Amino acid sequence: MNAAIIVIERLAQVYIVLIFARVIMSWFRSGASSFLGRIIMQTTQPIFDLIRKMFPRTTWGMIDFSPIIAFLLVDFIRYILILIISSYF
């Protein structure tokens, strides 16, 4: 039980760091063109596609709120998974 919860916690933390790295990369023109940048973009693109499909108006002017929604969504999924695992053990 504890091992599964720790794995979920670590995966959520890694994904949140990847989302944060993507936000920082968006501030620089050449951020997504590097090898690491492409990996980060490919890893985080599915959640951004889902958010932009569910909430088409996540951009207000030059500000994109989809990373904030992604942080909340990852944390919510982490919380639900831990609740499910905890209830079975």
C-alpha positions as a Python dict, from the first residue, in 0.01 Angstrom:
ca = {
    (1, 'M'): (0, 0, 0),
    (2, 'N'): (262, 254, 101),
    (3, 'A'): (475, 175, -204),
    (4, 'A'): (185, 241, -443),
    (5, 'I'): (106, 571, -273),
    (6, 'I'): (470, 676, -286),
    (7, 'V'): (487, 593, -659),
    (8, 'I'): (172, 798, -727),
    (9, 'E'): (311, 1088, -522),
    (10, 'R'): (642, 1083, -709),
    (11, 'L'): (481, 1056, -1053),
    (12, 'A'): (253, 1349, -974),
    (13, 'Q'): (551, 1553, -852),
    (14, 'V'): (751, 1475, -1165),
    (15, 'Y'): (458, 1569, -1389),
    (16, 'I'): (405, 1896, -1202),
    (17, 'V'): (775, 1978, -1246),
    (18, 'L'): (743, 1901, -1618),
    (19, 'I'): (443, 2135, -1645),
    (20, 'F'): (636, 2404, -1459),
    (21, 'A'): (935, 2352, -1691),
    (22, 'R'): (704, 2389, -1990),
    (23, 'V'): (574, 2719, -1853),
    (24, 'I'): (929, 2846, -1807),
    (25, 'M'): (1026, 2722, -2156),
    (26, 'S'): (738, 2916, -2308),
    (27, 'W'): (907, 3238, -2202),
    (28, 'F'): (1208, 3165, -2424),
    (29, 'R'): (1200, 3139, -2800),
    (30, 'S'): (1435, 2842, -2834),
    (31, 'G'): (1304, 2645, -2533),
    (32, 'A'): (1100, 2389, -2727),
    (33, 'S'): (1361, 2331, -2997),
    (34, 'S'): (1611, 2148, -2778),
    (35, 'F'): (1600, 1773, -2717),
    (36, 'L'): (1490, 1817, -2356),
    (37, 'G'): (1235, 2077, -2463),
    (38, 'R'): (1079, 1838, -2713),
    (39, 'I'): (1055, 1565, -2448),
    (40, 'I'): (885, 1805, -2207),
    (41, 'M'): (646, 1924, -2478),
    (42, 'Q'): (554, 1569, -2584),
    (43, 'T'): (506, 1459, -2224),
    (44, 'T'): (283, 1749, -2120),
    (45, 'Q'): (92, 1802, -2446),
    (46, 'P'): (-181, 1542, -2374),
    (47, 'I'): (-300, 1717, -2058),
    (48, 'F'): (-294, 2057, -2228),
    (49, 'D'): (-492, 1919, -2523),
    (50, 'L'): (-750, 1776, -2282),
    (51, 'I'): (-779, 2104, -2091),
    (52, 'R'): (-807, 2314, -2405),
    (53, 'K'): (-1072, 2078, -2539),
    (54, 'M'): (-1273, 2088, -2215),
    (55, 'F'): (-1223, 2464, -2159),
    (56, 'P'): (-1172, 2636, -2495),
    (57, 'R'): (-1135, 2979, -2335),
    (58, 'T'): (-834, 2916, -2110),
    (59, 'T'): (-646, 3210, -2262),
    (60, 'W'): (-719, 3564, -2153),
    (61, 'G'): (-524, 3807, -2363),
    (62, 'M'): (-161, 3695, -2355),
    (63, 'I'): (-209, 3486, -2038),
    (64, 'D'): (-275, 3114, -2072),
    (65, 'F'): (-445, 2964, -1767),
    (66, 'S'): (-422, 2602, -1884),
    (67, 'P'): (-104, 2532, -1679),
    (68, 'I'): (-287, 2635, -1361),
    (69, 'I'): (-576, 2406, -1452),
    (70, 'A'): (-322, 2131, -1530),
    (71, 'F'): (-164, 2170, -1184),
    (72, 'L'): (-507, 2141, -1024),
    (73, 'L'): (-606, 1845, -1241),
    (74, 'V'): (-287, 1649, -1166),
    (75, 'D'): (-329, 1716, -795),
    (76, 'F'): (-696, 1611, -808),
    (77, 'I'): (-613, 1286, -990),
    (78, 'R'): (-334, 1217, -740),
    (79, 'Y'): (-574, 1273, -451),
    (80, 'I'): (-843, 1046, -599),
    (81, 'L'): (-595, 766, -673),
    (82, 'I'): (-457, 779, -320),
    (83, 'L'): (-809, 769, -178),
    (84, 'I'): (-894, 465, -389),
    (85, 'I'): (-576, 283, -293),
    (86, 'S'): (-618, 372, 74),
    (87, 'S'): (-976, 249, 83),
    (88, 'Y'): (-879, -95, -51),
    (89, 'F'): (-598, -157, 195),
}
